[in-house]
Amino acid sequence: MGIVNVTPDSFSDGGKHMTDATAYALSLIDDGADMLDLGAQSTRPGYTEIPPSEEIARLSGVLAPLRSQTAVPLSVDTYFPEVAQYALRNGADIINDVSGRWNPAMAELIRESGAGWIIMHNGAGSVEEVKAFFVEMAEKCATFGIRKEQICFDMGIGFGKTYEENLALIAHIAEYKHPDYPLLLGTSRKRVIGTASGQDNPAERIYGNIAADTVAILGGADIIRLHDVKHEKQGILTASALKGERDG
């Protein structure tokens, strides 16, 4: 899953792709991205929230044009139901919801539209707590009438967690992954990678990212959300091949 930030304040590439977001997104597909995640609201530590209207304004220049030029699945990173509704009406296939909360309005939109829904754990959390959150959300989705194939979980690396919690969640995926749902990992360029690798520059953390990707894939992660598609995909394909050989 290639990351396309349409924001001026993202922690690693803020403002870099705002004016040429469509071209940049298409270049990620050329580099090997199987799907894209478009974000118009920065969720970096200490970010200033923008209103739904501003998210929609930022997305309006890239979502529909991108949809007209590619068939790959498009995800929109938002926790506002009104932004999600706009996104789904303009070509998005998936809503990537980082709120960490059960929002009935969002759940209803997902159920009625049939769209994909990435549900992320947000806040401090041990392996046991994240596992319990996934079980709770799975039960709520089932009760609400949302189909299993619409749901993907995300452990929320870097969202309110300590360094130790982040490491544990990357290293012990098999202990908490829900058996019925795919799992997304999003560590790309994040502080946990910088701390572990000693690399202060987020854009230079690619080798640390590949190491985390490999451990996560061997543990059972299904989707890797990343910036450096061209280089990291080599590691992802290799880790996937090794996992296939190990698991038979």
N, C-alpha and C positions, 0 to 999 in steps of 0.2 A: 504494500500500500504506500504509494508515493505521496508525500506531503506537499501541498500547495498553500502557502500562507498568503492570504490577501489582507495583510495587516501591516501597519507601520511600526509595530512595537513587539513583534515576536522575539523571544529571547535569543534566537540563533540567526535569524535572517530577516529581521523586521524591515519592511519597506522594500526589500530587494526585488520582489516579483509583482508588486502592485500594478505596474503599468503594462507588463507583458505577461500576465498570469496565464493566459490561454496558451501562448507559445511555450512558456515554461512547462506547463502541464503536459502538453503534447510531447515535449522533449523527454519528460520522465517516462512516458509510455514507450518512446523509442529506446530508452535505456533499459526497459524491461519491466516497468510497473504493470501489475495485473489489475490494479484498481487505484483510484486517487481519492484523497481526503482533502477537501477544500475548507479552510478555516478563515473566517472573517472577524473572529473575536480572539484576541490573544489570551491565553490562559497561563502565561508565564507567572512565576511567583511575584506578587505585588502588582499585578496588572490592574488597570482601570477599566471597569466594565463599560461597554458601549451599549446603547439601546438597540432593540430589535430592528428599528428602522434603519440604523446605520449599518448593521450587519447585512440587511437586505440590499442596501445601496451598494455595498462593496461586492456582494455576490452577483449583482445584476450584470456587471460587465464581463463576467467570466463563465458563469454556470451554463446559461443557454448557448452561448457561442461554442463552448467546449462540448456540450452535448451533441451539437450538430456536426461535430468533427470526429467523434470517437464513440465506439460502442462499449468501451470498458466501463465497469461499474463505477459510479460516482457517489462518494460519501460527502456529506456536509457536516462539519463539526459545529454543533449548536445545542444549547439546552433550552432555547426559547421555542415553544410550540408554533408561534406565528412565523418564525424564521424557517422552521422545519416544513411547515405547510407550503411556504413560498418555494422552498428548495425542491420539494417533491413535485410541485406543479411545473417546475422549470427544468426537469431532467434528472434530478438526484434519485438514486436508488436506495440509499442508506442514510440514516441519521446517526451520527456519532455523538452521543449524549454523555458529556463528562460531568454532569451535575452530581451523580452519585445518589440521586433521590428518585423515589417513585412519583412521577408526575402524571396524574390521571388524564390530563389534557393531551400530553404527549403520547401516553399509552393508547388513547382512543384514536389519535391520528395514525399511529402505527398499525393498529388493528384494522381500521377502515381502509387504509391505503395499501396494505400488504407489503409495505416497505421493510427493509432490513433495519435493525435497531442495535447499535453497539451500546451496551450498558456498562459504564465504568464505575469501579469503586473509587470514591473520592474521600480522602482523609486518612488519618493514621490507621494502621491496620496490620495485625499479624497474619500469618498464613491461615490460622484458624478463623480469624474474623473475616477475612476475605472469602474463605470457603463458605462461611455461614451467609454472607451477603449474597453470593451467587445462588445458593439454595433458596434464599428468601425471594430474590428477584425472579427466579425460574418459576416458583410457585405462584407468584403474583401474575406473571405473564400467562401462565396456563389458566388460572382462574378468570382472567380478563378476556380470554379467547384469542390470545396472540399465539400463532403457530411456532413450534420449535425452530423451524428452518428460517424464521425471521430474526432470530436472536443470536448475538455474539457477545461474549463478556470480555472485559478488559480489567486487569488488576490495578490500574491507575498508578504506574510508576511515576514518582515525582510529584504526586498530588497529595501534599500534607503528610507524607511519610518520612520517617527518619532514614538515614543512610543504611542502617542495619536492616530496617524493614524492607527497603527497596532491594537490597542484596538477597534477602531471604526469599522474597517473592519471585525473583528471577531464577534463583537456584533450586527452588523446591516446587516447581509448577505441578509436577505429577501428584503432589500431596493435596492440592486444592482445586485443580481444574475440574469443572463440572463434566461428568461423563457424556452428557447429552448435548453439549453446546461447544462451538468453536471458541478459541481463546485468542485474543489479540494482545501483542506486546508492543508498547510504545516507549522505548528507551532512547531513541535517537537524539544524540547531542546533549542529553540531559546531565544534570549535575552529578548524579550517581556515577555515571561513566567517567566524568572528569575527575571526581574524587578517587575512584578506583585506579584510574590510569595515570593520574598526575598531570593531565592535560587541561590547562585553563581555558583554551580557546575552543568553544563549542564546535566550530567548523572543522577542527583538527582531531576530533574524537572517533574517526571512522574505524580504527583498529579495535578500540575498546567496544564500539558498537557491534562489530562483527563477532567479538568474543561473547558478548551478552546474547546476541542473536543465536549463536550456535548452542549455547547452554539451554536457552529457552526452547529451541526447536527440538533438541534431544529430550527435553522434559515434556513436550507435548504442545507447545504453542503452534497455532495454525496460521496466523497472519502477523506479519512484521510491518509496523508502521515506521517509515524512515524517510530521511532526506536524500541520502546518497545512494540512489537506486542502482546506478551503473556498477559501482564497486561492491556494495553490500550484497547484491543479488548473487554474486559468485559464492560468497560465504553461505548464503541461505540455501542455494542449490546443493552445495557440497554437504552441508549439515543435514539436509533432507535426505540425500542419498545415503549417508551414513546411518541415519535413523532407520531408513527402510531396510538396510542390510542387517542392522542389529535386531530389529523387530520381526524380520521375516516377512 
